[in-house]
Amino acid sequence: MLEQLSADDFATLPDAILPVVLGEERIALDIVEVRRFAASKIRATPPFALTLRERGATRVLPQGIYDYQHPTLGALALFTVPIGPDADGMRYEIILN
């Protein structure tokens, strides 16, 4: 499934939110940016990166694999890395290559 995901799958989401599931808690992470990379022979679709933000957050989720549940894309287990705060909250990056 992950190898079939494309940058367009995330860039065209109507709500631009990717919910992460932490036990009983669901955290709405805004999709701030979708960056495309040059095509690769390894993936069926060109690699890309997502920058996500938890608005107003001061906590930092440690890097690791998190379960995301989106009504359109379904369940996704994605390796997520904190990249630091900005003026609006904590930012994370996911790279699919």
N, C-alpha and C positions, 0 to 999 in steps of 0.2 A: 504493500500500500504506500509506504513512504516514498519509494522510488518513483511512484506515479504522480506524486504531488508536484505542482508547478507554482511558480511565483504568482501566476494569474489566479490560482485558487485562493490565495490570501489577499491579493490586491483588489479583488472584486467582491470581497465579503460585504454584505450590506450593512452590517453593524460595526465592522472593523474591530471586533473584540474576539479574543481567544481565551476562553475560560480555562483556568488550571484548577485541578481538583486536588485538594490537600485534606485527605481524610473526609470529614463531613463538611469541610469548608470549600466553597467555590470562589475563586478570585478572578475578577474580570481584568484581564490584561489587554490594554489598548494596543492595536497594531499601529505603530508609529511610522514604520518604514519597511518597505520591501525592496531589497537590493538584488539585482540580477547579476550573475557572473557569466563568463564565457561558457559556451556549451562544452560538455565533457563526454567522452566516449563511455564512461562508466555508468552514468545515469541516463534513463530514458528521457528525462526532461533536463533542461539546463539547471545547474546549481543556483541557489539563491540563499539570502539571509533575511531573517526577520528581526526587527528591533521592536520590542514590546515594552510597555510601561504600566506599572501599577500606580495609578494616580494617588498622590498624597501619601504614599507609603514611606515609612522610615525603616521598616524591617528589610532584611536582605535574605532572599531565599538562596541557599548555597547551590553551587553548580551541581547538576545531576540530571537524571532522567525524571521528567514529570509527566503525569497523565493530564492531557488536555481533552476536553469534551466539548465539541462544537456541534450545534444542531445541523449544520450543512455538511461539514467535513467528517463528523463522527469522532470516534475515540482515536487519539494520537499519543504515542509515547515519544517525547522529544527531549533531546539533551539540551539543557538550557543553562546559560552562563550569565551571571550578573555582570553588567558592565558599568555600573555606578549610577548615582542619582543625577538628575537634572532639576531644573526649577519646579517641575511638575510631579516628580515622583521617582521611584526606582526603575531603572531600565535593565532589560535582559536581551540577550541575543540567542537566536537559534539559527544554525547553519545547516542546510540540507545540500550535501554535495555527493 
